[in-house]
Amino acid sequence: PADRGIDPQRLMQEEDLTRAMLDKLMQLQFRGGWAAGYHWPTYTPSGWSHVGRGVDLWFTHSAFAGQALLRGWLIWGDDRYLDAAIEAADMFCKTQMENGSWAYHYTYTRGEFVPWGNHAYIAQAMQSNQIRFLCLMHKRLGFERYGRAIRKAGDWMVSIQFPSGAWGWEAYPLGKQGPYGHPALNDAVTPQATRDTFA
């Protein structure tokens, strides 16, 4: 085989660092998700002001963390990573709103997740990341609950599309039917939504 100039010692160091990061993610995971941020060096949750009696979950973080854990399982076969990824995916299924979307973030309080507000954003991949994570989980594991959540999210995305093909930037109120707000390309609104409908 060709010499790619890979330093085996450096490669092992990178693997150790990666696995240490995945172990830290599992340590910080709470009811399937993660907080918007953590203070250093205590790792106490930080983030949005609307925390209540639990921890807020900014879903871009939680979906990316879940993907990292699933990919760790695919690489190393460590079932702890798979269990944590399933816990994250199941949390997304439980917190999906009736219309198929997810709230901007959630507070865990008194034994349940409470959505922050009664609206959902497409901007900045606030729907995209969990859709893609659930697609990856469904493809790898075949769990029908993930397929149902994906289809529910997709039905909502299609139902709010403008006739021009774009999606709106503003937060969509729960119960609103059809397009809402101003068609947008900024914050990856329409590009992300377009990509999601092909998931």
N, C-alpha and C positions, 0 to 999 in steps of 0.2 A: 504493500500500500504506500501511497505517496506520503512524504513527511510534511505534515501541516504545521510543524513548528509548535505543537501544543506541549506546554510544560505540565507533566502529570502532577507535580506537586502543587502548582497553581490551580490546576483543575480540581484537585481534592479540597483545596482551601475554599474555592468558589462553591463547591457542593456543600461543605460544612456551613458556610455563611447562609446559603439558600435554605437549608434545612433548619437552621437556627431561626431564620425569619418566619418560616412556616410554623415552627413550634410556638413562636411568640404570638402569631395570629391566633392559634388555637387557644392559647392562654388568655388572650384578650376577648375572645368571642363571647357574646352574651345573648342567649336566647336565639342564636342563629346569626346575629349581626354584629356590627362594630360601630363604635361611636364615630362622630365626624372627625375627631382628633384626640390626641392624648398628650398630657403634660409630661415633659421630661424632667427628672428621671423616674418619676413615680408611676407613670403610665395611668394616672387617673384620667377618666374621660373628660374631654372638653368639647367645645363646639357651639351649637346654637343656644340661644338663651331660653328657648321653650323646652326645658328638660323635664320638669315635673318630678315625679318620684322614681324615675328610672333613668335609662340612658337613651339619648337620641341616636337615630341611625340615619346617616346620610347615605343614601342607597348606592351612589357611585362607589363609595369605599367598600361597602359590603359585597357588592357584586364582583368587584375586582379581587377582593380577598378570597371569595368563594372560588373564582376561577383559578387563582394561584394554587389553592389547596387541591382542587381537582387535578390540575396539571402535575402537581407534586405526586399525587397518587399514581397518575399514568406513568410517570418517570420511575418512581422508586417502589411502587406497589405497597406503600405504607397505608394500611386501612384506617389509621387515625385521620389521615388527610381526607380520605373518602367520607368518613363519618361526619367530619366538620363541614365538608362541602354539601353533603345531603342536608345537614341541619340548616345551612344558609339557604339552600334552595327551597326547603320546606317553609322557612320563614317568609320567603317571597310569596309562596302560594297562599299562606295564611293572611298576609297583609295586603294582598291585591284587592283593590276596591271593586265595588259592584260593577262599575262600568268597564273594568279591565285594566285600569291604570294604577299607578302607585303615587302616593303622596310624596311631597318634597322630602320629608323625613318623618320619623315616628318616635314617639316616646313610649317606653315600656313602663307601665304603672299599674299597680293593683292587679297584676297577673295577666295583662293584655296589652297589645300594641294599640296606641292611639295615634291616628294620623294627624299631622300638623296641618290644620285647615281643611277645607272641603274643595280642594282644587288640585290639579296636576299639571306639571310642566313637561314639555318635550325638550326644551332648551337644555344644552349642556349634557345631553345623554341621560337625563333623569329617568327616562323610560328604557332607553336602549340597552344600558348595561345589564339590567336584570333580564331583559328579553334574551340577550345573547348568552348570558350565563345559563339560563334555563334551557335554551336550545342545545348548548353543549352538554348539559346534564342529561337531557332527554335523549340525545344521540348516543351518549355513552352508556346510559343505564336503562333507557326505555321505559321509565316510569310514566304512566299515563297522566298522573297529576301534573307533571311538568308540561306535557303536551296540551292539556286543557288550559293551563295558565297562559301558555304561548298563544294559543288560538284566541283566547279571550282578549288578550292585549292587542293582537293583530286586528280583531274585529273592531275594537275601539279606535285604533289608529286609522283604519280605512274610513270609519264613520265620520271622522272630524276633518278629513282632507278637503281642501278647497277644490272647486271645479277646475281651477288652473293647475292643480297637481301639487300645490304647496301646502304647508301646515303653518299654523299661527304660532307666534312667539309667546303671547300672553298665557297666563295660567288658565286652564280650562276648568270652569266651575262644574262640580258634580251635578248631574241632572241636565246639563246643557246638551242639546242635540245638534249635530252638524258642526260646520266650521265655526271658529271663534277667533277674534283678535285680528291681527294684521299678518298676512303671509310674510314669511321671513326665511332668509338664508343665513343671517347672523347667528352666532352661537350654535351653529351646525343643526339648526332646527329641521329644515327640509331635507338636507342631505342625510342626517341620522334617521329620520323617519322613513325616508325612501329605502334606506338600507335595511331597516327593521322589517319592512313589509316583505322583503325577500327572504327573511329568516325561515 
